[in-house]
Amino acid sequence: MRKYGKEGVLQVARSVWDSITSRRNPSETMAQADIALIGLAVMGQNLILNMNDHGFVVCAYNRTVSKVHDFLKNEAKGTKVIGAESLEDMVSKLKTPRRIVLLVKAGQAVDDFIDKLVPLLESGDIIIDGGNSEYRDTTRRCRSLKEKNLLFVGSGVSGGEEGARYGPSLMPGGHIEAWPHIKDIFQSIAAKVGTGEPCCDWVGDEGAGHFVKMVHNGIEYGDMQLICEAYHLMKDVLGMDHDEMAQAFDDWNKTELDSFLIEITANIFKYKDADGTHLLPKIRDSAGQKGTGKWTAISALEYGTPVTLIGEAVFARCLSSLKEERVEASKSLSGPSGSTFSGDKKQFLEDIRKALYASKIISYAQGFMLLRQAAKEFGWSLNYGAIALMWRGGCIIRSVFLGEINKAFDRDPELQNLLLDSFFSNAVQECQESWRRAVSTGVQQGIPMPCFTTALSFYDGYRHDMLPANLLQAQRDYFGAHTYELLSNPGTFIHTNWTGHGGTVSSSSYNA
C-alpha cells in the first residue's frame, strides 16, 4: 500500500471533498458566466467580444456546436469567453438570475429557442431577444413568459458589425423587473456620447423596445433614400463626377447634416475598384430590404399616422427592384425634352443640401409622431428625448441632429410635433426657398424624388388650417351616406340627401 505524509493525506482529503461537493452541487462550481449569448453570426460574435472587453464573462452557444469551437479557437482566443456544448450545459454555467441573449433570425427561430429554454430555467431568469423581431411578437412573448414566472426583454440593437463590437445603440423594453439585472451590462457595452452618456436606456413595456427599433429602421430607410435623391440630382442635373460629389458630402458633414450616413456616402463616392475606376457606377440599381421599413409603414397606416416619407422610401426600393421592367420602359417612355440645367450650379448644390436637411426634419417629425401614437395605443410611457439620445451614437442614423431633438423635448416634454419647436420651425423656414427650388427643378428635369416631394407635401399639408378633405367628406356622404361634421358643430355627424331622391338613413362613420 502506498504511504502518504501528513501533507499528502490533507491533499488527498481536499481532492476527495472537492469531488464530492462538485457532484452534490454542480451549479455552484459551474456557474461562472454573467450572461450567455445564442447565435454566433458576426453580430453575435462581436457583441460577445464587446461584453468581454467590459469585464463580463460570456458563455457562447450556437445550434451548430462546431461554430462555438471555431469561435473560441479564433476570434475569442485569449479572452474570458467560455463555450457550451448544449443548452443544458449553457444554463448550468450561468449565474442567477440567468441572463440569456438570443441573436437569431426573427420569427420562428426565436420561439423555438424560447420553448427549449423554458424547461431549463427558474423563476426570475431572463431571456433577451436582440434580433429584429416584430413588436407584436415581443408583446406576445412577454405575456406568455410572465405566466411562467420568467422575464423577457425585447431589445433593439443598432450599429451593424462595428457597432456591435465597439458600442451599439441598445433599445430594451419588456418586463421592467429585468432592467436592474441587465442595466450594467447593456449600458457598459453601448456607445457613449457627450460626457459619456450611454446610448441605451429602458424604453417601455412589452414590445416598446422593438417598436422603437422598428421606427429607427424606418427613419434609416428615409435617410438613405433622401441621400440617394440628392445624389441623383447632383449626378444628372449638375453633372458632377464622383470626386466632386465626395467633396460635397465631406463638406456637408461639417454642417447640420453631420452624420454617419453622410460620412460613409462620401467614402463610397471615393472608393475605387481593383481596376482603378470608381466602384459605385458598377453596382446594380436594385435595392433589397429586410422588412422593418415596411413594418413601419404598415404601422403608420394601422394607427392613422401620416408617415409618408418612410412609406415612399419603401416603395422606392420596390420600384428599384423592377430593373428589367424599367430597362424596357426606358426605351419607350420619354421625359422632358431638351431640358438642361442653366442656373447657378454652386447655388443649386446648396439648394440640394438644404432640401436634404429640411426633408430629414420632416422624416424625424413623422417618426416621432408614430412613436407618440403607439404610446397612446399601448399605454407606453416613452421618453422621446431619451430615445433621441439612444440614437445619437452607435446606430446607423447617428448624427449631431439628434441632439437637437433631445433639446426640443427637454424644452417641452409634451411637444406634439417637432415642427412646432422653434429650432426646427426656424430651420425649415430657412431652408424653404432652396427646398422648393430643388424639388421644382428636379421635376422639370424629370428626376424622381419621392421622398423630397412627399416631405414638402407633408409640410404644406401640415401648415394649412384648411384642406380639401371637406370635399372628400361630401363625396363620401353623397355616394355612401358616410356622414360629415360641420365646422360649426364638430363631433356631431350628419347626413344630407344630396340628390333629393335618396334616403335619410346614414351609414356608420369611421376614422382614418
Secondary structure, 3 states (H helix, E strand, C coil): CCCCCHHHHHHHHHHHHHHHHHHHCHHHHHCCECEEEECCCHHHHHHHHHHHHCCCCEEEECCCHHHHHHHHHCCCCCCCCEECCCHHHHHHCECCCCEEEECCCCCHHHHHHHHHHHHHCCCCCEEEECCCCCHHHHHHHHHHHHCCCCEEEEEEEECHHHHHHHCCEEEEEECHHHHHHHHHHHHHHCCEECCCEECECCCEECCHHHHHHHHHHHHHHHHHHHHHHHHHHHHHCCCCCHHHHHHHHHHHCCCCCCEHHHHHHHHHHHCECCCCCECHHHCCCCCCCCCHHHHHHHHHHHCCCCCHHHHHHHHHHHHHCCHHHHHHHHCCCCCCCCCCCCCCHHHHHHHHHHHHHHHHHHHHHHHHHHHHHHHHHHCCCCCHHHHHHHCCCCCCCCECHHHHHHHHHHHCCCCCCHHHCHHHHHHHHHHHHHHHHHHHHHHHCCCCCHHHHHHHHHHHHHHCCCCCHHHHHHHHHHHHCCCEEECCEEEEEECCCCCCCCCCCCCCCCCC
